[in-house]
Amino acid sequence: MSEEEQQNGSSVPSSPAAAPQTNGVNGEKSENKPEQNGAPVPPPHKESPKDETSSADAEAFKATGNKFFKAREWQKAIDEYTKAVEANPSAATYRSNRAAAYMSAGKFPEALEDCKVADSLEPNNPKTLHRLARIYTSMGQPDEALLVYDRIEPAASAKDKAPATTMKGHITQAEQLIREGTSGSMAIYALDQAVRGLGPNVFEPRKWKLLRGEAYLKMNNVNALGDAQNIAMSMLRTNSADPDALVLRGRALYGQGENEKAMQHFRQALNCDPDYKAAVKFLRMVQKLERGKEEGNKAFKAGQYAKAVELYTEALAVDPTNKGTNSKILQNRALCQSKLKQWSKAIEDCDAALKLDPTYTKAKKTRAKALGENGDWEEAVKVLKDIAEQNPNEPGIAKEVRQAELELKKSKRKDYYKILGVEKDAGDNEIKKAYRKLAIVHHPDKNPDDESAAERFKDIGEAYETLSDSGKRARYDSGEDLIDPSDMFGGGGGMGGMGGGMGGIPPEMLFNMFGGGGGMGGMGGGGGGPQFHFGGGGGGFGQQGRRGAPGGFPF
């Protein structure tokens, strides 16, 4: 009993077995005829009543579906076309019509499935192929769309193919820009143009998302790296074991200087795909960069600043394109340069760090310190005040501003350390040695034709008096204005007008420093203290020094 007969509730008796017969022509066998056995059957080549009913119903459903389609009632049209498909599953037309309704409803995956089935039922139907190509284009598959267009006879027009051709051109341009690394922003623009060709409710294809993430990585700024991370996270929410998304996020984290997190993502990607070459490449690179940075940090902590500079320099060469980590390494190298009192180099490193990361507050503060120590406390104060204004909650910034302002105030006085040519941490012996040397070189009697020699000699004396006295030196270092003529160098005469006991310098020191001899005559005179006259008349150290030096000064 056939399936149709079972559904209709009737049966046809089986004919008894009969011996084969011939029809008398060429001895061919004659089949048993149903009518010979008294069994009524439909005429040959005609559908059964059931088939006729199904076809009629399918056409009716199709007609109703068409009405809903024209009325833009997509779901109702889909429902009617579905009834038609169920009534006659082998008819391509009903599948193709339902695909059109699915497209209009923004259900492109369902439309694609229907069109594929319709194409298999009725291959190379131009109407079905045009529809199939449009679906592929709307789903972001222009290559597949163009292959379908190539099957159409007569050939599809350039106008019909234009959406797929244009979309493919945008994607190709984006791929080229990313490959060449010339412009991440232009690649993003090309992808945006391609997205405009997608159908309603169609998500950006996975391939395009990865291209977009790569373009953001090429842009390599704070916002772009954040956008790359967002793309990776959206993909990982769909599939947490997606190695491409894991590497994309790892690279974004690496660009932001989050190296430990980046390495975790690369390792996770390798757990998903042990042969993933990109994950291996980036993991090794980050590991090498981290080792170089840590070795530099270790040398810095050990006080081996010159060695640390070398190690940081080697680390910077691992990946010159990395901004997040390299900015930190440059800042660390700047600290080493500061420890070595290489202020100009420290400023250069800070400038380079800030070029990579303009928001790097630590580098700004290090730069301010180096600027001040290099003689520009005014600019240092400005930099620190800018930090305080932009980020009032920055720890310690208020204190640093006050300290820089104090240093600025101090810088406007005579720099006694600079005058003597010693560092600020110089010891007493170093200060005394520098003073003796300079006092001899710049003594007015030794520079008779240099009108400024007396002023320089006076400054040298002031510097020595202050820095050789621990109390005065502490006051000077704290920022007090110690230059008070009535207090420090009262009276006139002697040493270019320095009275008051020669600025506090012991006479015996001067006597011994200049070789002794000659007596101490001529110490009278005003000025609030003993005056020493070098050269000229009077007892002094003698008209003609002990060694016959002109001007009466015993050199």
Beta strands, then each sheet from edge to edge (+ up, - down):
strand 1: 21-22
strand 2: 29-30
sheet 1: 1+ 2-
end
